[in-house]
């Protein structure tokens, strides 16, 4: 099941606006939100009948995975800085 195009575009726009609004707060507090927006922007659904190896060799899928990992690491970093300060 895929999400409608308008929903993906509006979610990405909302995440980018949130990242821009958070740039004033701290040095890297906005980075996870920006990476999450880029992850949703690049997101590719797997086509029916496509093998897993050919799906994961797609550069857009690799970029989606990397932006997702960066978003998770950024959230962990933000939680760490929140707990230590």
N, C-alpha and C positions, 0 to 999 in steps of 0.2 A: 504494500500500500504506500503510495507516495503522497506527499503533502502538496496542496495546490501551490502554484507559482506565486500568487499574490501573498500567500501566507509566509512563504520563505523570504520574499523580498521585504515584506513589512517587518518580519522578525530581525532580519539583518540590519535594516535601517534603525530599528529601535535599539539594537545592541551597539551599533556605531555611535548613535547619539548618546547613549549611556556612557560609552568609553570616552567620548569627548567631554562630557560633563564631569567625569571622574578625573580628568587630567589635572585638575586644580588641587585635588586632595593630597596626592602623594606621588612618589616617583614611579612606582610600578603597579599601583592599585588598579589602573585602567587596563593593563596588558591582558589579563585573563578574559575580560569582556570583549576586547578587540579580537583576540584569538578565537573566542567562541563565535563571534560574528563571521569571521573569515572561514571558520569550519562549516557553518551553515551555508555560507555563500558558495563554497566549493563542493558541497556534498553531492555525491553521485549515487544513485540507486543501482543496484545490481540487476542487470537484464536477465530475463528468463532464459535459462539454458546456458548462461555464461559460466565458465569454470571459475573456481576460486582463484587459481593462479593468474589467469588473465585479468580478473577483477582487481587483484591487489597489485598488479604491475602497472595499472593506470596511474599516471602521475597525479591526477586530481585526487584519487583515493589516498595516495601516499601523503599528499599535502593536507588532506582532511584529517588523517590520523595524526600527523605532526602538530597541526593546530589544536587538535583535541588534547594531545599530551601537554602542549604548552599551556593550555587553559587550566588543566588539572594541576600542573606544577605551580602556576601562578596563584591559584586558589590556596594551595598548601602554603606557599610563601606568605600570602596575605594573612592567613590564620596564624602562622608563626610570628609574624611581626606584631599582630594584634595581641597575641598572648605574652610576648616579651616586653612590650612597652606599656 
